Amino acid sequence: MTQQKIRYLTPGNDRNFYYQRKVPKALVPVLKMSRWYIPLGDDFETAKDRITDLKREHNAMIAAAKADPDYATKIRREAEGTQRAKRAKKAEPLQEFMTQVESGIIDCYAARAELAFQQALAEERGPEWKHTTGFLADLKSLREPWVEMTTHSPRETPVSEQEAEAALDKHDDLIPRDVRQRWRSIMVGSTANHRLTRIEPISDSEYCDRLQEHLDTFFTPNNAPTDEEERMEWDLFKMRIERLIAANAQDPDRLSAVFERFLRFNAIRTEDKYRRSFRQFTDEVGDIPISHVTTKMLREYRDQMFNRGVKLASVKAAFSPIKSLFRYACDEEIVDLDPTSAVTFPREKRGISEVKHLPFSPDEMVRILDTIDDRWMHNVRYLSKDRAAALRQAVRAMAFTACRSKEILTLEPGDVTDTAIHIRVSKTESSTRYIPVHPEISDFPAFVRSGGLKCLQTAEKDPVSPVRHNFIRIIRKIMDPPILEPRKSLYSFRATFQDALRRAGAPEDVRKAVLGHSTPGAMSHYDSGPEFDDLTKWVHAADPRTS
């Protein structure tokens, strides 16, 4: 029987299956590897189950690293702390035994001899701070990439000269000539699998942590030498380490750090949207200290967006989180001046009717729904069966609920019943609501409860992106004739269903409740909106396919 092809699952030469996946650049210095290569055993079904857990674990790690610039540092420090605790616990019995020997409670000749030997070594070596030059040289070497050779399970045939040379050539620039010759002699003719792995240099944060650890251990007032000349040397070493830390430590007021403080302070309702816009900005200028951002830099960023064809309204929206951030930074006295105040924009010449998304006509709705049924209910060359089914269900749900794409794609099994969809994740808190299930999507609740949307809810990317991409492909390229109006897109389903509700005779408060628009002003404290039975009546009566 032909085995199903699963992403990241790779059969090895030893008949075992392996999880093989590239490690994102941000995590390489922390994990000390550029690729995950984890054995899963020789049973396909067991390997398939295990790879699901690994993908979920690593997706969450990647998402956390993207959302929090300090995440990589946090997990490295946690891992190092765990290792230190394990080593300390393992050493406790021996340490206690040696303490008792030293105090005379236990009489053991071998242990006393070991203590005497260690003491003689320490006296010969001298104070550890005197070896700081060597420590810094070793630490500096870790700031450059290097290659490590490891030996793994046996192989069926000996390694040939060609295989050894090919493996060594991949890392030729990092392997010294004498090491290459030695490794070549080990590999050629060997029946073991030798793997050469590029080890990435340690990050700035790890470099600073190791310097700080050395400083805290050997350069405290308690271990300062009393000899005047030695004290001068000790002070010079201490000053050198402190300067290295200052030169390589990350600024606590870099953009991403201040932005996180800004979000916590203000409780921004559109936080996700702010994060996406701000990430685009830091991708362009870098995660630099906020005080380094200049008006010229912001103008260049604005002009780059215009040059890419981004509309004025979208450019202004992209600057909203940046302007809010600098207002906060000025109020908190993190920066003295607001560089965004001198960034201007041309006047918007388009009327509101030219900017807003346009609804699909009833005829277009019929064609769209027929096309997605025809394409996504059958085998699609570039989509798995599960993914095609999830795309179809998500798009149909948007068409008959007027929900935003993110509201549908973040639904959990507990958010749906046979009669209602509970929208919890939305643009603003006031948009959380219950939407009646339209008869045309009566199978959608069961699909969500069975975990059908999970294949789109990957942590490594925005779940809306694949839906938006495939939907645009349907209406722009596959449909004949295509829908080429740029203001008609996935978001147009909201205006489309709103029109369907209006044609069915739904009152304004019902239409607002379905869209998730709150009642403005003080009245919002007292008006809880229309009853669910009223919503159900009008949602069931609305049909975007009929005029």
Secondary structure, 3 states (H helix, E strand, C coil): CCCCCCCCEEECCCCCEEEEEECCHHHHHHHCCCEEEEEEECCHHHHHHHHHHHHHHHHHHHHHHHHCCCHHHHHHHHHHHHHHHHHHHHHHHHHHHHHHHHHCCCCCHHHHHHHHHHHHHHHHHCCHHHHHHHHHHHHHHCCCCEEEEEEEEECCCCCCHHHHHHHHHCCCCCCCHHHHHHHHHHHCCCCEEEEEEEECCCCHHHHHHHHHHHHHHHCCHHHCCCCHHHHHHHHHHHHHHHHHHHHHCCCCCEHHHHHHHHHHHHCCCCHHHHHHHHHHHHHHHCCCEHHHCCHHHHHHHHHHHHHCCCCHHHHHHHHHHHHHHHHHHHHCCCCCCCHHHHCCCCCCCCCHHHHCCCCCCHHHHHHHHHHHHHHHCCCECCECHHHHHHHHHHHHHHHCCCCCHHHHHCCCHHHECCCEEEECCCCCHHHCEEEECCHHHCCHHHHHHCCCCHHHCCCCCCCHHHHHHHHHHHHHHHCCCCCCCCCCCCCHHHHHHHHHHHHHCCCHHHHHHHHCCCCCCHHHHCCCCCCHHHHHHHHHHCCCCCC
